[in-house]
């Protein structure tokens, strides 16, 4: 039975949503914060959709959620989500308030929620997804998430027993979450780019979690991703139920062995991180009940969210904007590896500052030394520009990585970037931007457009 306090909280939060919309602002988390302040057990009392898909993990949550959401929507499903809002307790509460009537009953039967892994202990007691996708688990911001074992412990103690897990077989950490739960695995077969030795700085699982014997890797993909086993016990990489056997970039498709039968799906993006994201979405949707045809017909209309990735041809130059989250060394390293593998002569612009809006920059810069800046030490990368509050820290890290100083341009102000680009020496310009620097990257791109079209940067 719902309490009187619950109804007061619900109605006050509804008023807040209305007020924020009048102000042309997204009601992302504030209504939820208000409701929880008035009624601390609000999340327990509010009605829930009949079916819930949750997505968690260090990297790729937003992209996977958006893919799932878009594919289901194109197939006629009406659903509740938090794609415009926060993935913590107050954000999910705000989404439920938006979808509820004045009695606190949900109007939609299906929900897709992005769920912050650290917030799991505050959410899963009340929101118990039928499916939980864990994209991966990596070392993240040390000031927020501490060590990866800290996050694993939170998830293992919080994941509901009823949830069926969709796990990455190539990730030796996340693939072993909540061992008693039902699960299926997705993964990618051995690639030509896999190596016998790790080329990355960070490697978060070196010894067997069962017996502490050093693991033996058949191959490394990146960081602790790959295929390995313990020579002393039965710990090993899991076999994938949904296995990408071949990535055909020229044909823009991938071949997936789905429980013994081959299926072909178009690629949304040719970067490895987004192939993993797409594979995670396909896996949960097939488990949910969609057919291969339903998914394929929707994928052809998908596009990575602009704030995560965009590519545009301007005159004879290709301009790529790619999110590379500051404080997240693995996310940054994966993007740098993508840049490294792209053909042609390239310029890389780094605006990777841990500064959100008007907040002061964090004093913690240890993540720079967990990030593989060494991946940018390529002869076809002709120039690297670092700009913003961390420009000197970034320059120092590049020098330590062995980048030639004459390739590096360090600028305190981002607005100086466009005029410093050696546009006549490169075919592609990559802007690797932090979450808070997307608008800055877009502005620089427009300045570059003006220069290429014969004008001046403004």
C-alpha positions in Angstrom: 0.0 0.0 0.0 1.3 3.4 -1.0 1.8 5.9 1.8 0.5 9.5 2.0 4.1 10.7 1.8 4.6 8.8 -1.4 1.7 10.7 -3.1 3.0 14.0 -1.9 6.4 13.2 -3.3 4.9 12.0 -6.6 2.8 15.1 -7.1 5.6 17.5 -6.2 7.9 15.7 -8.6 5.3 15.9 -11.3 5.0 19.7 -10.8 8.8 19.9 -11.0 8.7 18.1 -14.3 6.1 20.5 -15.6 8.1 23.5 -14.4 11.3 22.3 -15.9 9.6 21.7 -19.3 8.3 25.3 -19.2 11.9 26.4 -18.7 12.9 24.2 -21.7 15.0 21.9 -19.6 15.2 18.1 -19.5 13.8 16.7 -16.2 16.7 14.3 -16.0 17.2 13.9 -12.2 15.9 16.8 -10.2 12.3 15.4 -9.9 13.7 12.1 -8.7 15.9 13.9 -6.2 12.8 15.8 -4.9 10.7 12.6 -4.6 13.5 10.7 -2.7 14.0 13.7 -0.4 10.3 13.8 0.6 9.8 10.0 0.6 13.1 8.0 1.0 11.4 4.7 0.0 9.7 6.2 -3.0 11.5 3.9 -5.4 10.1 0.9 -3.6 6.5 2.2 -3.8 6.3 3.5 -7.3 4.9 1.1 -10.0 7.3 -0.6 -12.3 6.9 -1.8 -15.9 6.2 -5.5 -16.4 9.5 -6.1 -18.2 12.8 -4.3 -17.6 16.2 -4.4 -19.4 19.1 -2.9 -17.5 22.5 -2.0 -19.0 25.5 -1.5 -16.9 29.3 -1.7 -17.2 32.3 0.7 -17.4 32.1 1.7 -21.0 29.4 1.6 -23.7 26.3 1.8 -21.5 24.7 4.8 -23.3 25.5 3.5 -26.8 24.1 0.0 -26.0 21.0 1.5 -24.4 20.3 3.7 -27.3 20.7 0.8 -29.8 18.3 -1.4 -27.8 15.9 1.5 -27.4 15.9 2.4 -31.1 15.6 -1.2 -32.4 12.6 -1.9 -30.1 11.0 1.4 -31.0 11.3 0.7 -34.7 9.6 -2.6 -34.1 6.6 -1.0 -32.5 7.4 -1.3 -28.8 6.4 1.6 -26.5 8.9 1.9 -23.7 10.2 3.9 -20.8 13.9 4.9 -20.6 16.4 7.3 -19.1 18.3 8.1 -22.3 18.0 11.8 -21.7 18.8 11.6 -18.0 20.9 10.3 -15.2 21.8 6.7 -14.7 21.9 6.9 -10.9 19.1 6.5 -8.4 17.6 10.0 -8.8 17.7 9.7 -12.6 15.9 6.4 -12.8 13.4 7.6 -10.2 12.7 10.7 -12.4 12.1 8.4 -15.4 9.6 6.3 -13.5 7.8 9.4 -12.3 7.6 10.6 -15.9 6.0 7.3 -17.0 3.6 7.1 -14.0 0.1 8.4 -13.7 -1.1 10.4 -10.7 -1.7 7.1 -8.8 1.9 6.0 -9.3 1.0 3.3 -11.8 3.2 2.8 -14.8 1.6 3.5 -18.2 4.2 1.5 -20.2 4.9 -2.2 -19.9 8.6 -2.1 -20.9 11.6 -0.1 -19.7 15.2 0.2 -20.8 17.4 1.6 -18.1 21.1 2.5 -18.1 22.3 1.8 -14.6 25.5 3.2 -13.1 27.5 0.3 -11.7 28.4 2.0 -8.5 24.7 3.0 -7.9 23.6 -0.6 -8.2 23.2 -1.1 -4.5 20.7 1.8 -4.4 18.7 0.6 -7.4 18.6 -3.2 -7.7 16.7 -3.7 -4.4 13.7 -1.9 -6.0 14.3 -2.2 -9.8 14.9 -5.8 -10.7 15.5 -6.2 -14.4 14.5 -9.3 -16.3 17.8 -8.9 -18.3 21.0 -7.2 -17.3 23.6 -6.5 -19.9 27.1 -5.9 -18.6 29.2 -4.4 -21.4 32.5 -4.7 -19.7 34.3 -3.9 -16.4 37.6 -1.9 -16.6 39.6 0.4 -14.4 37.7 3.7 -14.3 38.1 7.1 -12.5 40.2 6.3 -9.5 38.7 9.2 -7.5 35.2 7.8 -7.9 35.4 4.0 -8.6 38.6 3.1 -6.8 39.8 -0.3 -7.9 37.8 -2.6 -10.3 37.4 -5.2 -7.4 35.4 -2.5 -5.5 32.9 -2.3 -8.4 32.8 -6.1 -8.8 31.9 -6.5 -5.1 29.1 -3.9 -5.4 27.6 -5.7 -8.5 27.9 -9.2 -7.0 26.1 -8.1 -3.8 23.4 -6.2 -5.7 22.4 -8.0 -8.9 19.0 -9.6 -8.4 18.7 -13.4 -8.5 15.9 -13.2 -11.1 17.9 -11.3 -13.6 19.3 -13.1 -16.7 22.8 -11.8 -17.4 24.1 -10.9 -20.8 27.9 -11.0 -20.4 31.0 -10.4 -22.5 32.9 -13.7 -22.8 36.1 -11.9 -23.8 36.2 -10.0 -20.5 37.6 -12.2 -17.8 36.3 -9.9 -15.1 32.6 -9.1 -16.0 32.0 -12.6 -17.4 32.2 -14.0 -13.9 29.6 -11.8 -12.2 26.8 -13.3 -10.1 27.8 -16.9 -10.8 24.4 -18.3 -9.7 22.4 -16.3 -12.2 21.2 -17.6 -15.6 23.4 -16.1 -18.3 24.4 -16.0 -21.9 27.7 -14.8 -23.4 28.6 -12.8 -26.4 32.1 -12.4 -27.9 34.3 -12.0 -30.9 36.5 -14.8 -32.3 40.3 -14.3 -32.6 41.3 -11.3 -34.7 44.3 -10.6 -36.8 45.1 -7.7 -34.6 45.2 -9.8 -31.4 48.7 -10.2 -29.8 50.6 -12.8 -27.8 51.7 -10.2 -25.3 49.7 -7.3 -23.9 50.7 -3.9 -25.4 48.7 -1.9 -22.8 49.7 -0.3 -19.5 46.6 -1.4 -17.6 45.9 -5.1 -17.0 43.5 -5.7 -14.2 43.5 -9.5 -14.0 46.9 -11.2 -14.1 46.4 -14.1 -11.7 43.6 -16.6 -11.3 40.8 -15.3 -9.0 40.4 -18.8 -7.6 43.9 -20.0 -6.8 46.2 -17.0 -7.5 48.2 -18.8 -10.2 49.4 -16.6 -13.1 47.0 -16.8 -16.0 48.1 -18.1 -19.4 46.8 -16.0 -22.3 46.2 -17.7 -25.7 45.9 -14.1 -27.0 45.4 -10.5 -25.9 42.9 -8.2 -27.5 43.4 -5.2 -25.3 44.0 -4.8 -21.6 42.5 -7.9 -19.9 40.3 -8.7 -22.9 41.3 -11.9 -24.7 41.3 -15.6 -24.1 43.0 -17.2 -21.1 43.0 -20.0 -18.7 44.5 -21.0 -15.4 47.1 -23.8 -15.6 46.4 -24.9 -12.1 42.5 -25.0 -11.9 39.4 -24.9 -14.1 39.2 -21.1 -14.4 39.1 -20.0 -18.1 37.5 -17.7 -20.6 33.9 -18.6 -21.3 32.6 -19.8 -24.7 30.3 -17.3 -26.4 26.7 -18.2 -27.3 26.7 -15.3 -29.7 30.1 -15.3 -31.4 31.3 -12.9 -34.1 33.2 -15.2 -36.4 34.1 -12.6 -39.0 34.1 -8.8 -39.3 33.8 -7.8 -43.0 34.5 -4.0 -42.9 34.5 -3.6 -46.6 31.0 -5.1 -46.8 30.0 -3.3 -43.6 28.7 -6.4 -41.9 29.6 -9.1 -39.4 28.9 -12.8 -39.3 27.6 -14.1 -35.9 27.3 -17.7 -34.9 24.1 -17.7 -32.8 23.9 -20.9 -30.9 25.3 -22.9 -33.8 23.7 -21.1 -36.7 25.3 -18.3 -38.7 23.5 -14.9 -38.9 24.7 -11.8 -40.8 24.1 -8.3 -39.4 25.1 -4.9 -40.8 27.7 -2.9 -38.8 26.6 0.4 -37.2 30.3 1.4 -36.9 33.6 -0.3 -37.8 35.3 0.5 -34.6 35.9 -2.5 -32.3 34.4 -0.9 -29.3 31.1 -0.2 -31.2 31.1 -3.7 -32.7 31.1 -5.0 -29.1 28.3 -2.5 -28.2 26.2 -3.6 -31.2 26.8 -7.3 -30.4 25.7 -6.8 -26.8 22.5 -5.1 -28.1 21.8 -7.9 -30.6 22.3 -10.6 -27.9 19.9 -9.2 -25.4 17.3 -8.5 -28.1 17.5 -12.0 -29.4 17.1 -13.3 -25.8 14.2 -10.9 -25.4 12.5 -12.5 -28.3 13.1 -10.4 -31.4 14.0 -12.2 -34.6 17.1 -11.8 -36.7 15.0 -10.0 -39.4 13.4 -7.6 -36.9 16.8 -6.6 -35.6 18.5 -6.4 -39.0 15.8 -4.2 -40.5 16.2 -1.8 -37.6 20.0 -1.7 -37.5 20.2 -0.3 -41.0 18.6 2.9 -39.7 20.8 3.2 -36.6 23.5 5.8 -36.0 25.8 6.3 -33.1 24.7 9.3 -31.0 26.5 12.4 -32.3 27.9 13.2 -28.8 29.7 9.8 -29.0 30.9 9.7 -32.6 30.4 11.7 -35.8 32.2 11.8 -39.2 31.9 14.3 -42.0 33.7 15.0 -45.2 34.6 18.7 -45.7 36.2 19.4 -49.0 39.0 16.8 -49.2 39.3 16.3 -45.4 37.5 13.8 -43.2 36.6 15.3 -39.7 35.9 12.8 -36.9 34.6 13.8 -33.5 35.0 10.9 -31.0 34.2 10.8 -27.3 37.2 9.9 -25.2 36.2 10.1 -21.5 38.7 11.9 -19.3 39.5 10.1 -16.0 38.7 6.8 -17.9 42.0 5.4 -19.2 40.6 2.4 -21.0 38.0 4.4 -22.9 40.7 6.9 -24.0 43.1 4.1 -24.9 40.5 2.3 -27.1 39.8 5.5 -29.0 43.5 6.1 -29.5 43.9 2.6 -30.8 41.0 3.2 -33.3 42.8 6.4 -34.5 46.1 4.4 -34.8 44.5 1.8 -37.0 42.8 4.2 -39.4 44.6 4.6 -42.7 46.1 7.9 -44.1 47.9 10.9 -42.7 46.2 12.2 -39.6 46.0 15.0 -37.1 44.8 14.3 -33.6 43.3 17.0 -31.4 43.0 16.2 -27.6 40.6 18.1 -25.4 40.5 15.6 -22.5 39.9 17.7 -19.5 38.1 16.5 -16.4 36.2 19.8 -16.1 32.4 19.8 -16.1 30.7 23.2 -16.6 32.3 25.6 -14.0 33.8 22.9 -11.7 37.5 23.1 -10.9 39.7 20.5 -12.5 40.4 17.5 -10.4 43.9 17.4 -8.8 44.1 13.7 -9.7 45.9 13.2 -13.0 47.0 9.6 -12.4 44.7 8.4 -15.2 47.0 10.0 -17.7 49.6 7.4 -16.8 47.2 4.5 -17.2 46.2 5.7 -20.7 48.1 4.3 -23.7 49.3 7.6 -25.3 52.0 5.4 -26.8 49.4 4.3 -29.3 49.7 7.8 -30.9 53.4 7.2 -31.7 52.7 6.5 -35.4 54.6 8.0 -38.4 51.3 8.8 -40.2 50.1 10.9 -37.3 51.7 14.2 -38.4 50.5 16.5 -35.6 49.0 16.2 -32.2 47.4 19.3 -30.6 46.5 19.4 -26.9 44.3 22.2 -25.6 42.5 23.3 -22.5 43.3 23.4 -18.8 45.3 20.2 -18.9 47.4 21.1 -21.9 50.8 21.0 -20.1 50.0 17.7 -18.3 49.0 16.3 -21.7 52.1 17.5 -23.4 54.3 16.0 -20.7 52.5 12.6 -21.0 53.0 12.7 -24.8 56.7 13.4 -24.4 57.0 10.5 -21.9 55.2 8.3 -24.5 58.0 9.0 -27.0 56.1 11.4 -29.2 58.4 13.8 -31.1 58.2 17.3 -29.6 58.0 18.9 -33.0 54.7 17.1 -33.6 53.1 18.5 -30.5 51.3 21.8 -30.2 50.2 22.7 -26.6 47.5 25.4 -26.3 45.9 26.8 -23.2 42.8 28.0 -25.2 40.7 25.7 -27.3 39.7 28.5 -29.6 43.3 28.7 -30.9 43.2 25.1 -32.3 41.8 25.7 -35.7 44.5 28.2 -36.8 47.3 25.8 -35.6 46.2 22.8 -37.7 48.5 21.7 -40.5 45.6 21.0 -42.7 47.7 20.6 -45.9 49.6 17.7 -44.3 46.7 15.4 -43.3 43.7 13.7 -44.8 41.9 13.1 -41.5 41.5 15.2 -38.4 40.4 13.4 -35.2 38.9 15.5 -32.4 39.1 13.3 -29.2 36.9 15.2 -26.7 35.7 14.7 -23.2 32.0 14.5 -22.3 32.0 18.2 -21.3 33.9 19.3 -24.4 31.5 18.2 -27.2 30.3 21.7 -27.9 33.9 22.9 -27.9 34.8 20.2 -30.5 31.9 21.2 -32.6 32.9 24.8 -32.6 36.4 24.0 -33.6 35.1 21.8 -36.4 33.0 24.7 -37.7 36.1 26.9 -37.6 37.9 24.3 -39.7 35.0 24.3 -42.1 35.4 28.0 -42.6 39.1 27.7 -43.2 38.6 24.8 -45.7 35.9 26.7 -47.6 38.1 29.7 -48.1 37.2 31.8 -45.1 38.7 32.4 -41.7 38.1 30.8 -38.4 35.7 32.7 -36.2 
